[in-house]
């Protein structure tokens, strides 16, 4: 039944079905099978079978583990231990690759206190069958013990460490669409923090809370849908859990996703260019959202930020525009912003407001902007600085400014060559 059900779901998806629907249908099928096995083995009513992690979230990718928690009211005796072992054996015998833990509420709290990963899994816990009273007791205690600011800081550090493992770039030619910068994990991390802080569970909730704009909400939903579909196809094509977009998979994935070759580009190169641009958008909005959530969770004392000049100010060590219309009124400030970050060592980066304003203002960069002598002088000044040259050009590229100012550069953003002699995309090679 499990095998036939998964085959039907897979065939429906490959015939043009929706990726999110596949994830939810797989969850529903596995839910039904697990609950039936639990009932058939007459597990005690005092226990609870709980879905955690991605399975708890309701997203079960084709080759992902089924993460389970068997919650006990008290430490199991020898008889119960034997029955639980029998249950887990049956799960594996029917073809379910489960990642399971067997704990009491006290053990769950002890584990969560020392492990941010356990806390994260518990946030998305979902009762499958068994004692609702026991389950509600666990979730209430977990949420009551959560320190939202500390959780936020821990997840930020976790993301930074994860990005460093991938050289802090989403532009590897064999990118990891789940763990790499700009991948699905960066989207999941935002929602984990939002849930821990009580800000909601969806992009729409974050928009209502003022953390993202309507445009950003739509962009996040679009990026998530593309990455989700790509990862589903990757799992099905590889026939196992695989999140790396290896060269050997890229051509087949491109065809399955509807990309076709042109005289200039292979289908695989068009797919990867789409991936890099998606990852770039995710990375950009991830930085904005986390900065906004951090400001809400850990507010700083309100005091007038010191002015740098008539256009910019220092807002808690971030470069901030003095008002939303700065770039519209003074287009040259688009380039000046990056120059100021080079000149002022005390600045750690750009405020979320400045990043948003720059993202919108990139449309102001046209032929007149490019030929303005003052703008050309500003661009050359950026080259003459002794510090943060690569960092600021990468930021210009990330925000879409560099490709607008140099159209020839814009055409190679996210461009890759399908060979093993290159490590990153063409634009990243050139910046390096």
N, C-alpha and C positions, 0 to 999 in steps of 0.2 A: 504493500500500500504506500509506504514511504517512497520507495523507488519509483513507482508508477506516477505518484503525485508530483514528484520533483521533475520527472521527465515531461509531464504535461505542462508544468509551469515554464520549464526551459523552452519547450517548443513554441509556446504561446509568445514568449518574449522574443525569440529569434525570428518569429513571423512578423515582428513589428510592434511588440508590446512595450509597455512602459516599464522602465527599470525599477522605479519606486514600488510599483505594483508587484513586481517579482519579489522584492525584498519582503513586502508585507505578506504575500501569499505563502512564501516559504516559512515565515514565522507562524502563520496560522496553521499550516500543515503540521509543522513540528510541535506546536502547542497541542494539537489534537492527539497526536501519537503519544507524546509524553504523558498527557493526562490519562489517556486510556491505559497505558502500561502501569501507571501509578495506581489506578483504580483496580485493574486486574490482579495486581500483586497485593491488594488490600493493605496499603501502607497506612499506619496509624493516623487517625484524624487530627492528632495533636501536632503533627509535623506540617511543614509547608515546603512546597517545591517552587523556587523563585528563579525567574530569568534575570540575568544581570548582564552588564556590558552592552555590546551592540545588540545582542538578542533581546535584552530587556528593553532597549530603545525601540524595538520593533523592526530592526534592519538586519536581516540575516543574508549575507552575501553567499553566493553558491558554494564557496569553499571555506567559509568561516566556521570556527568552532562554535558549538552550542554551549554558551557559558551558563552554568547552573549553580545555585546555592540550595542545599538541602538544610533547612533551618530546623533546629531541634529545641524543644522547650527546656531540656536538661541534657546532661552528658549521656550518650548512648551506652546501654549495657551490651553484653555479648550477643544477646538475641537480636536486638535492634541493629547492631553493627552488621550481623550476618545478613539481615534483610536488606539493608542499604547496599551492601556489596552485591547482592543478587540483583537489585534494581539497576545499579550502574552497569553491571555486566550485560543485562538485557538491553540497555540503551546502546551499548557498543555492538551487541550482536545484531541489532536491526539496522546498523549502518549509521548511527549518529555519533559523530566525533565530538564528544562532550569534554568541556573543561569544567570540572566540578569541585566544589568544596562542601564540607559537612561541618557545620558550626552551630553553637548556641548563640543567643543574642549577645551574651557577655563576650564570647570569643570574637564575634563580628566587630564589636566596639573596640576591643583590644587591637585587632588587626587594622581597623580603619584609623585608629589613633596614630599608628606608626607608619602608615603606607598610604600615600596620596592616591595611588592607583586603586586601592580597595575602596577608598572614599568615593572616587569617581564612579566605580562600578555600582556602588550602593545607591548613588543618586538616581540611577536609571533602573533600579530594581522593579520587577513586575511580578505579581503573584500569578502562578499558573494553576495550582490546585493545592488544597490543604487548608490549614488554619489561617483564616483572615485575621483573627485576633492576634496571633503570633506575628504575622507579617506587619500589621499596623503598628504593633509595639516596636518592632525593629526600625521601621522607617521613621517613626516619631523620635526615637532616641538618636538615630543617625543624624537627622536634620537638626535636632537640638544641640548636638555636639559639634556641628560644623561651624568653623570660624571663617566666614566668607572672605574677609580681607587676607587671612593667611592662606586660604585655599587659592585665591586669586594669585598671590605672589608665588606660591608653589607651582601652579600650572604655567605661569609665565616663565619661570626658571626651567621647567620641564620642556617647554617649547623651544627656548633658546638652546638648551642642550641637544634637543633633537635636530634642530636646524644645523647646529655645528657638525653633527655627524654627516650631514649632506653638504658640507662646505658652505653653508649659509646661502645656497642658491637653488632655485627651482629649475635651473637651465642645464642640468646634466642631460646628456643625450639619451641616457637610459634612466629617466627619472622614475622616482617612486611616487605613484599617484595617491598613496595613502599617507605615508609618514613624511615625505619630502616637503620642503617649504612650499606653501601654496596648495598643498594637497588636502584630502578630506579631513585629516586629523586637525588641521588649522581651523576648519569650520566647526568640527565637533567640540574643540576646546572652548570656543566662544560660547556655545550653548551650555556646556558643562558649568562654566563660570556663572552664566546668567541664571541657571537653575539653582546653583548653590547660594546665590545672592538674593533669590526670590524675584528676579526680573522677568521671568517667563521661560518658555520652552521652545520658542520658534522665532524666526526672523520677524514675523509680524508683531510678536510681543515686544521685541526690541525696538521696532519702529514706533509702536505706541508709547514706549517708555522714553522716546527721544534719543536713544543711543545711536540709531542709524536713520538716514533719510529714506524717503520712499524710493528714490533711485537706487540707493545702496541695497535696500531690501530686495528689489527686483534683480539686481546684479548678483547678489548672494544666492538667490533661488536658482538663477540661470546657471551659475558656476557649479553649484551643488548637483544640479540635474545632469550636467555634462560629465562631471567627475564620477558620479554614481553609475551612469550608463557605461562609461569607459571601464570602470573597475569590474562591473558585472561581466562585460564581454571578455575582459582579461582573464577572469577566473574560469569562465566557460571554455575559452580557447586553450588555456594552459592545462585545464583539467585538474587543477590543484590550487592551493592558496598561493598566489603570486601577485605582488603589487608593483613589481618593477616592469617598466615598459621597455623590455629588452628588444634589441634590434630584430631578433628572430620572430618576434610577435607583431612588430609595428605594421608591416604590410598587410597582414591578415586583419588586424584590428581596424586599419584604415578602411578596408573594403567593407567590413561589417558595419562600420559607422557611416558609410555612404560617401567617403571621400574618393575622388577620382583624380587620376594623374592629368597633368597638363604638359605642354611642351617644355615648361621650365621647372616644374616641381613633380616629384613622385607623390603618390597618394599618401605615403607614410610621412613625408615631409610636411604636407598640408595638415595632417592629423597632429603632428607634434607642434607645429606652429600654433594651432588652435589650443593645444594643451598649455604651452608656455604662456600664451596671452591670458588664459583662464587662471593659471597659477599666479601670474603677475597681479591680476585683479584681486584674487583671494588674499595675497600677501598684503596688498595695499589696504584693503578694507579691514583685515584682521588687525593691523596696527592702529587704525582709527578707532575701531570698536573697543579694543582693549584699553586704549588710552581714555576713552570716555567712561567705560565701566570702572576703571581704576580711580578716576576723579570722583565718581559717585561713591565708591566704597571707602576711599581714603581721602576725604576732602582736606584741602590745605587752607590755612587762615586767609580770609579775604583781605587783600591789600592791593593797592594800585600797582600793576606791574611796571617796572622801570622801562622808560622809552629807550630804544636804540637809535631811532630817528623818527621822522614824522610818519613813517609807514609801518614800522615794526617795533615790537616790544619784547621783553624777556618775561614770559609767563612761566614761572617755576622751572627755569632752565630750559624752556622750549621756545623756539622762535615763533612768535605769534603776530598775526596782522592786527593792526589797531582797530580795523573794522572790516566787514565782509566785502566791501567794494574797492579795496585797495588796488587789486590787480586790474580791475575794470577802469579805474581812474588813472592809474599809472602802470601801463602794461610792462614797462621796463623793470618793475619790481619783481616780475616773474623770475628774471635772471638774478636780480639783486639778492633775492632770498637765499640762493645757494652760496653766493659770495659771502654773505654775512655769516653763514654757518662755518665757512672756512676761517673767517677772521676772528670770530668770537669763540674761544676755546671753552668758555663756560656753558655754551649751549649744547645740550645733549641730542637735539633733533628738532623736529617741527611739531607744533601743536596739531591736534586733530582738525581744528578750525582752519589752520593754514593749509594743511594737506588737502582738505576738501576744496578750499578756494582755489588752490593751484590746479587741482584736477579739472575743475570747471573752466579755469582761465586758459588752459592749454589751447582752447579753440580760438583765442585771440591772436595766436602766433600765426601770422600770414605773411605774404610777400612784403608788405609794408613794414611789418615788425622786423623781418629778417634784414631788410636793407637800411634800417635806421642806424646811423653811425653810433649813436649812444648805446644801442643794444649790442652792436658788434664789439664795442669797447668793453662793455660789461662781460661779454662772453670770453674775450681774451684775458680779462683780469682773473677770471676763474682759473685759467691755465697757469697764470703766473704765481698763484699762491703756493706756499711751501708745505701746506698741510691739507689733508682730507680731500685730495684731488679725486682719487678713484671713488671714494665714498660718496662724494657729492655728484659725480657724473652718473654713478649707479642710481642715486636718488632721482636725478633728472630723468633717467631712463624709466625708472619705476613709475614716476608720475606722468609719463607720456610727454614730457617737455622736450627732451632731447630729440626724439623722433619728429616732433613738429618743427623744431628750429632747424634741424638738418634733415630734410626730406629723404635724402639718400640713405641716411642712417635709419630712418623710420621704416624703410622697405626691408631691412634685414633684421628687424627686431623679432626675436623668436624663430629666426631662420636656422635650420640645421642642415647638415650634410649627412646622408645615410652611409657613413663609413666609420671604421674604428680608429681613424687617425685623429679625430677631433673629440674633445672631451665635453665642450660646452657649445652653446649656440653661437652664431657668427657675431652678434652684438656683444655678447659677454667676452668672446675672444678679443675683440677690438678694444673694449674697455680695459681689459687686463693688460 
